[in-house]
Amino acid sequence: MVLVPVSVTDHNGKTILGLKAKDFNIFDDQKRQDIVSFSNEDAACSVGMVLDISGSMRNSLAVAKDGAQAFFGTANPEDEFLLLTVSTLPASSGFTTDTVALAQNIAFIRPGGMTALIDTVYLGLNRMRKASHPQRALVILSDGMDNHSRYSRGELLRAALEADVQIYAIIMDGAADGASTGTIPFRPSLIGKPGDQAAARQGPELLEELADKTGGLYFHARSEAEAREAMVHAGEAVRNQYVIGYQIADSGPPGKYHRIRVKSTVPKVNVHARSGYYSRD
């Protein structure tokens, strides 16, 4: 049995509820599969929050903190959280259900240090193996910059594809001025330095790719209002998913990669699901 969590949103990033199995088609290596199980319960979640507190976030950290508080406001009492902070070295707390204490800890964090973003997300994927709930997600608040990681982009992408964890990214696009980009979620915002566009886009593009490949969502934010809205949308998507199950007769040898594609027959919606999985023994 292959189980695929699926989020469906409108063009503003708001989660669409009430769909049925008949509203979906799912493909494994381009072969349409029969849906044999379908659910959309609001289940308890295990969430790792990756908060970038490095020097590059000095002017954006207050906005990111505000977004984190908004996310906790969407939590269920049974949810558990893990806080990971991005700086010169990755740091991680233990899992907790006490969102009040976690929010207080975040409020007192000060920015500083180099940026080991890739290493911190990699650590988060490993820590999520000890999560209590089957529904697991990493929520990243960062500008996407990295200048101090030991792991490579390719190693992180491989780890993300192997983990049964969805990644949601709130990409802080220079939130210091508090101005709104006016962009819709899932559409990249413009970079303000034309001469350095390629380098400036590498970090955000990695976060976008991580979200796309794991079935999560990504948003760009420059103001507190945008960060709060993005985190509320992310919280809704984490907790209101459709889980589609299908059976495959022959998954091939261990380690074979299977591409997954999920479509909806409902018009004008965005469907978010992991891009594939590696077969196991």
Steps between C-alpha positions, in 0.01 A plus 500: 500500500628844406350787701525850356401809705348764271420866559268693269500880495343782303700770323542690829645201685185428702433131567202347320299253705219257422646317199436129440707216355323544166650849477854361467711301257838363611783365286804289591771520230235636262265204564162590641428324829173395659435690823430236766500723809413864555475714812506868595502503879641790701762284666758596762833604350869503584654824378863605493534879481826611341562863597791680334664722765831555315650839422338515156161506673582794727247727330240228442501303824224702668270429206592130506428483874159656444427236237600223739256632761223497239576136420469397864157661498382236252628208710292220646557401866636160388760648263865477598773741397875494459695829472815512290703819464729588210832664586869404484405161641153339487320485834192300595260470791305191594140437399241683708127570499547821703464764228486782757848418634630450146366838392665663801834340411474629144418851622836527681717369214749749359654481150865428429754261353561338164224317309497119499149470356551177305657328802213611724230371265695174464510471881127572513422216260699261720334622822155451348564125501428510874168682456193352666248563220502355147414841353828692502615833363790743509413870487794719399519877557809629321633723225653186345861615526769248602872558556604245760349156428688172485233315301439583135179602329485160327543309826218696659265443207569127512435489875176696454376258235577200721332647809124485543492868598338789319692826486333841515709811438431861590767687304585836651560737209681784676231564758684791661307774323163340575382565146265259331606322183140456394585153372279195517641196685693256280625781270857625545537866592745730325857536623608856568864459382506436123876445493477221756172336398638152433681470833212657692251251353693182584389484863132577445491260204629219724220564749245508218634169364493335843136600543401391150667158519368411845141615443521811715436864413721806477424869540698822465454765769638848561264633765357377829157474339631281218698281741196450724275420205753256357540318831123473547468353150786259574336395828169434324674293234696293753187409695245463221641254251357226287684170530475291182598133509569263213655156465780424258565140396871535428697789648823379341834450676576684828611854431307538175349847472132527411356827374160597638259743343165596646239689300158632592194510279392816682587806288724788608663335801862428591585144604805444723640149550847349528668444166592139566642234732776240516386138514607301804548134587 
